[in-house]
Structure formats: C-alpha cells, structure tokens
Amino acid sequence: MKCREFHQHFEDWLEEKAGGELVALLENHRATCPACRALVHRARKASRILRLLAVDSPEPAPGFYTRLRAQIREQEEQERRWGPMEAWARRLAWGLSVAILILAIYLNTTAPKPAIPPLQTQWMEAAAEGQDVLAEPGSLENLDRNQVMISLVVERGR
Amino acid sequence: MSEPVASPRSESPDAEAELVRRSQAGEWEAFGQLVRRHQSRVFSIVRRLLRRREDVEDVAQQAFAKAYFSLRRFDFRSAFGTWLYRIAVNESYDWLRKKRVRRLVYEADLNDDQLRRLEQIAEEERGEPAPSRRAEASDLVARLLDRISPQDRLLLILKEVEGFSVEEIAEITDMNPNTVKVRMFRARERLAKALERMGRRKGGA
C-alpha cells in the first residue's frame, strides 16, 4: 500500500468502517511508514483535543420554548394578516403587467403609421434631373442621404 | 424545557416520523416534542460555530422557527434530525455573514501556558475532564478552532464533537460523502499543524 491509498481510506479506518483485509493492509502500512504513523498520531491528538468540547454541552436558557412558541405565533399571525393582501398584491402586479403588454401590442398594430414621404421617388426625380444625390449629400433639400438609402433597401425587400 | 431529554439517536425513527407527520398537520404539541428532542444538538452545533454565547439562542430559535415553517416541504428522504441540523448550520452561517464576523487571531491566540495546559488536559484526561477543568478546556479548544476556517471547523465539530458519521455530515452539509472524507482529512491536518505551529512559535519566542 502507498501513502496516497492510506490517506484515501483514512476516514473509513478511523470510523472502523474499513473491511478486514483492508484494515490489515492499512495497519501494515502504518507500521512501516513513519510519515503515516505521524499522521495517525496527529489525527488522534486532534481528536482528543476536540472531544474536550463535547462535555461542555450548552442548554437553552429557561423560557426558550415559550419564546420560540411566541415567535412562531407572531409570524403565523403576520402571515394570516398580510398573507391574503400579499397574494392580492401579487395578482394585481401580474394583472397590470399583462394589461400593459396587451395595450402595447394593440397600439403597435392598430395605430396609424406616420406618412413617410416617398423618398425613393424624390431621389429618382433628382437623379433624372442629373443630380448625384448619393455623392453630394446636400444636393436635395430636406433629404438626408441615409434616409434615402434606407428607404431604397426597404422598398427592394418588399 | 429543563426536563431530561433522551438523545435523538436513542429514539425510534418511526416515533420521530410520526411526530413529524403530526407537526406537518399543524399539531403544535408534536413540534414541541421534536424541539425538545433536538434542542441540545442544535444548541451545541450553533454554539460551536458562533462562539458568542449571547447570540446562540437567537440563532437556534430562528433555526427552529424556520424548520417549523418549512416542515411542510420535508419529504422524509433524510432523517428529520439531519434536516434540522442543516437548517441550524445554514442559519449560523447566515448570521456570521450578516454580522461580518472576522477572525481575531491575536485575541484568539493561546499563550504558552494555555497551549501547554490544553495538551496536558487532552493527554491526561482521555475520558471526561474533571468538572473544574471543563470550562477551561472548552475555552482553549474553541480558541484553537478559531485558527482554522469555518468550514474546517464545522466538519471537525460535527465529526469529533457531535459524533456524526461521514454520511450524516454529508447530508447536513450538502456534500458528497467522498468530498467530506477528503475535506475532513485535510481539516484534521490543518488543525494539527495549527497546533504545532503555535507550539513552535510560542516555544521559539
């Protein structure tokens, strides 16, 4: 057995859960390996020291049970008082959210769309007159070059 | 609450399951019996993790109250005790987080005499220390535990002080049993090394 295996089975060995054959191997390794022997010594020392704590068992102060019961009753009372209102508030919040969503969808689909000037027509007219509207952004009054391009792309996509 | 309480482990699991079912049905008296059965263990776990005696009762009370309100969700997949202790551990950690408790190493350090005394008590009294030495021994060990991380401390306390098995610790801490074994092994080593370091430092000083 190697040290690594000894470490792997160490907790089982301490809990006496390791099987017979394994125990023999572990014992044999411990007998021959000074490092693992020191490890066992340290673990046992740590256990002994920690177990000193076990005898100092804290107990609840008198009246603990009464205080616990009072706390639970108070919380139950609060839940009884505010619980239905909380449920209503939650439903109301959901209802409002859904109503707002429906309204937004309705407005988006039914509201009249703003009249868009037929930019591509203006551009074509300007082009027919020999103006280079794309090369000279200021060549058409009140007409932005980017707007013309977007309008053309949208038109092509239809 | 001062009546003698049988250890939770000595009670039949069926009897406890029956108490849990009655508690789930809203029977307060049944929950009271569960509290009486487990209060020592819950107080003990919380006390070891928080150290400050005055905070222990608040956190333990909160843990029981939380258990009461979560009881409907308890599905008997684990023992009621381990489920309750997990709540107690989580409440203790929440409290430590909220209070932002920092380890005060220098305050918690043991002096040379105290360290010698701790080792002496542990060596000499393999069983239970005499009542006159209990408080002292307990205080010294608690100071030593302040030198390791809260997670190492929790594992060692659950194993060595409370006597839980690796499987039970895995349930309480929500870890895989093999992870518990590995971490326990390392925690023990860290505690032993902390003890050695303190001894060397004090000896060399």
Interface residues (C-beta under 8 A of the other chain):
Chain A: H7 F10 E11 D12 E15 L39 R42 A43 K45 A46 S47 R48 I49 L50 R51 L52 L53 A54 V55 D56 S57 P58 E59 P60 A61 P62 G63 F64 Y65 R67 L68 R69 Q71 I72 Q75
Chain B: M1 S2 W28 G32 V35 R36 Q39 S40 F43 S44 R47 R48 R53 V56 E57 A60 Q61 F64 A65 Y68 F69 L118 E119 I121 A122 E123 R126 E128 P129 R134 A135 A137 S138 L140 V141 A142 L144 L145 L156 I157 E160 V161 E162 G163 S165 V166 V180 K181 M184 F185 R188 E189 L191 A192 L195 E196
